[in-house]
Amino acid sequence: MLKVMPAPESFTWTLVVPVKTLVAAKTRLSAAAGPHRAALAVAIACDTVEAALSCVFVARVVVVTGDPVAAEALGGVGAHVVGDPEAGLNAALRRGAREAVRLAPDDAVGALQADLPALRPAELALVLTAAAEFDQMFLPDAVEVGTTFYGVRPGVPFTPGFGGESRDRHLRRGAKELCLDGIDSVRRDVDTPDDLRVALALGVGPRTLAVVERIRGGEPDK
């Protein structure tokens, strides 16, 4: 069992999670998921948000989405949902960050990818504990090309640079790269069937697992 140490600062975190419209979500999983692709995308996002909300240092999760189906599902697991300005991923994150500051101006603000179905609250707590030591920081994904988490301390400008080779982009912008052991679930985002297989080996949340079992069993989409 992971031991979570108290954060070196007293602030808590508001996390911003962007969720695409379902017609555009997880298209690289289409061949594997078939008619279940949209349901799988919603399940992954809901498991991610629920795990994040269970983290001891997370006060709330702000979801940014323009999809009413995803909005209803994510609101049902406890997210505070706001509309997507439809101007790209980083614009959506900045929209969510403004809402985060409005809700809790003394919180740190972090951006978390929506496709972390194996996310463990204790591992996220380790990331946030380390993050609290820096003004601006990020966590690279498992292949060390993209980013799964970006954050700032209270009062620091929120300037995410997600998309493509975002690890290098965040480094060039002066964000501190978090280098930690034992946090595989926070780095394992799911875009491809191979990613999903690795996440399943780590242990995914119940909604993701239920959809995967429907896919494997050849059941019709609900």
N, C-alpha and C positions, 0 to 999 in steps of 0.2 A: 504493500500500500504506500502511495506517495505521501510524504509528510509535507504539509504546506506551512511555511513560516509566515508570520505576520508581515504585511507590507511595511516598508520603511517609512511610508507616509500615511497620513490618516484618510486621504481621499479614496473614494470609491470610483467605479467606472460606469459610464454609459457606453454601450457598444452599439455601433451602427452597422446594420446588415442589409446589403442591397440584394433584391430579389427580382430577376428579370420577369417579363411577361412570359407566361407558360409556352406560348407559341415559339419563343426564342430560347427557351431554357433547355440545357443539356442536349443539344442537337447531336453531339458526338456519341451519345448513348442510344441514339435512335435504333441502330441495328440490333443492339442487345436488348433494349427495353420494349421496342415495338410500340403498341398502343398504350403501354403503361408509362411512357416517357414523362408525360406531364405529371402523373401521379407520383412517379419516383422523384421528380424535381421538388414537388411540394413536400413529400415525406422527408427528403434530405434536409431541406431548409427548416422544417419544423423540428427535426431532431437536433439540428445545430443550435437553433434558438433556445430550445428547452434546456439543452446542456449548458449553454452560456448563462442562462438565468439561474441555473443551479450553482454557479460558481460563487464562492463566498465574497469575492470582491466586486461582483457585478450587481449594480443597483437596478438597471433596466436595460432593455434592448429596444432600440428604435429600428424598425424595418422600413425600408424605402422600396415601394413597389407600385407599379401601375396596373397590376393584375388583380381584379376583384376576388377571384377564387383563392389566390395565394394570400391576399390580404385577410380574408375571413379565416383561413386556416391558421395563419400566424398570429392573428389577434387572439384566436382561441387558445394558443399555448402561452399567452401572456405578453406578447410583443406590443409595443406602442407603434402603430402603423401610420405612416405618412405617405403622400403621393410622390411619385417619381416625376421630376421635371422633364424626363425624356430627352436629356442632353448628354447622355453618356454616363459611364460608371462613376467617374470621379465627381461629376456634377451631382449625381444622386447621393454620393457619400457626403459631399459638402452640404447638401440639403438636409440630410439626416443629422449632421453635426450641428447645424444651426438649431434644429429642434432639440437636440441633446442639451445644448447650452441654455436654451430657453427653459427647459424642464429642470435642469440641475446645473447652474453656472459654476458650482464648486467641484464638479466631477471632472476627472480625466475623461477624455473621449477617445475611443478606439474604433477602428473599422475592422470588421471580421467577415471573411468570406462566408457565403451562405451554404457552401457545399462541403461541410466537414461532418459527415454523418457518424464518424467514430469519436467525435469530440468528447473528451473526459473533463468534467469540471475541475478536478484536482490538477490536471496538466495545464489547463487554462490559467488556474490560479498561480502556478509557477511562472508562467509567462508574464502575467500582470505584476507579480512581485518584482521580477527582474525589470520590467518596463518602468516601474515607478522611480527608478534611479536616474532616468534620462528625460530630457525635455521632449524629444521626438525620437521614436524608435519603430522598428518593424521586425517581423519574423518571416524569413523566406519559406517558400513551400518545400516539399520533400525533394524536388529535383533542383532546388536552389536557382531557379530562374524567375519564378513569380513570387508573390507575397500573399500570405494568408491573414496577417494581422499588421495593422499600422496604428500607432497611437501617439497622443500628445498629453502632456501634463496640463492641469487646469491653467487656462489663460494663454497657452501657447497656440499660435496659429495652426489650424488643421489643414494640411496641404497634401492629401494623398496622391500617389502617382501610380495607381493600379493599371494593369493592362500590359500584356506582352511581357517583356523582360523587365518587370517592375523592381526586381531586386537591385539591379544596377541603377535604375532611376532613383530609388530611395537612397541608395548609398551616395550618389552624386549630389543629392539635395541635402546631405548632411545628417540624415537619420541614422541612429545607432542600430546596427544589426545585432539582434539578440541571438546568442549562441548558447544553447542549453541542451542538456541530455534529458531523456525521459519524457519528451513531449511530442511523440510521433503523431498522436491524434490531432494536435493543433496544426500540424504541417501537412496532413494528408487530405488535400482537397480532391474532389472527384470530378473529372471531366471525361474520362474514357473508361471503357470496360475494364482495362487493366487496373486503373485507379480504383474502381469499385471493388475488384477482387482483393486488392491490398487492404482496403478499408474493411471489407467483410472479415478478413483474417484478424484485423485489430479488434473487431467487434462493433457493429453499427447499432444505432438506436432502434427502438421497436417499430417505428413507422417505416423506416427504410427497409428493415428486415421483412416486414409484412409484405411490402410491394415486391421485393426480390423473390419471396416465396411464391407470390402469385405469378410472377414471370416464369419461374422455374416450373411451376405446375401447369402452365399453359392456360391459366384462368382468364376469362374476359375481363377487360377493364371495368372498374366500378364507376 
